[in-house]
Amino acid sequence: MTAERRSLPHTLRRALTSVPALVYLAVCVGLTVWAAVVTAGDSTGESMAGVIPMLATLPLSLAVLALPLPEGPWAFLLPLLVCALVNAVFIGWCVRTLTERSVSRSGNRA
C-alpha cells in the first residue's frame, strides 16, 4: 500500500469538507455565540455560559485553560473558536481515514 503525499492545505480542506466536521464546527460556533450573548446580557458579571462551549471543545480547551489569557469576559472567544477548528479538522481527518479504509477493504475503490 503506497500512501500519496498531500500538502497541508489539501489535507485541511479535505478534513473540513466532511459533514460531521462541519456539523461539529457549526455547533461549536453556535454555542460560542450563544455564550457571548448571554455573557453580554448579564449585568452581574457572574455568567457561567462560557463553560458550555468549553465543554464542547474538550480536550483541547483544557490546554487553553493553562495559557495566560487577557482579563475580561471576551478573552475566551478566540481560543474556543481555534479549539473548535482544530477539533473539526481532527474529526474530518478521522472520517476521511475511516471511510477510505472501508472502501479499500471492500475492493470498490473509486
N, C-alpha and C positions, 0 to 999 in steps of 0.2 A: 504494500500500500504506500503510495507516494503522496505526500501532502503538498499541495500548492502553497507557495509563499504569497501571502496577500499583504498589501500595505495597511498601515494602521487606519487611515481614513476609510478604506474599503471595508475593513473588518468592523469598524464602528458603525458605518452606515448599514451594513447587513444586520448587525445586532439590534440597532434601533428601529428597524423596519418590521420586526416581528410583532404580532398582535399582542401577546402577553406583556412585552416590554412597553409598548405604547399605552396599554391599559394601566399598567403599574405607574408609569410616569404621569399619566393624566390624573390618577387618584392622588398621588403624592402632591402634585401641583394644586389640585383642588383642596386638599387638606391644609396645605400651607397658606393658601389664600384665605380659607375659612378662619384659620388661626390668627392670621394678621388682622382680619376684620373684627374678630371677637376681641382681640387684644387692644385694637384701636378704640373700640367702643366701651371698654372697661375703664371707668373713671377712678376706680380704687387702686389700680395698678397691681392687682393680685390675680390676674388671669393665668390659668394653667393650660390654656388652649394649645400652647406650643408643645405640650407633651404628646399629643396625638400624632402630629406629623413626625415627631422624633421617633415614636414607636414604629411608624410606618417605614422609616428609613433605616431601621436596625439591620445589620450590626455595625454598619459604617458610621452611623451617627454617634455611637459610643466613643469612637476615636475622636470625633469632633468635640465632644464634651471636654476632652483633655487639653484641647488647644486654648490658648488665651484669646478670648473674643472681646470685642469692644462692648462697653456697657450700653444698655438700652434694650427696649423690647424688640427692636428690629434687627438685632445682631444675629438672630438665628435664621433669618430668611435665606441668605446666600449659601451658608454651609448646608442647610437642609436640601436646597434645590440641587446642589452639587452632589450630595449623597444620593439623592433620588436618581440623578442622571447616571452615576456610577453603578448603582444597583440595577437600573434598567438595562444598561449595557451588559451586565453580567447575566441577567435574566434572558436577554435576547441571544447572547452567546450560547447559553445552555440550551435554549430551544433549538437554535440552528444546529448545534452539535448533535443533539439527540435525534432530531429529525433526519439529519444526513446519515447518521449511523443506522437508523432503522430502514432507510431507503436502500443503503448499500448492502445491508444484510439480506433484504428480501430480493435483491438482484434486479430491481426495477429502477435502476439509476437513469435519470432523465438527462 
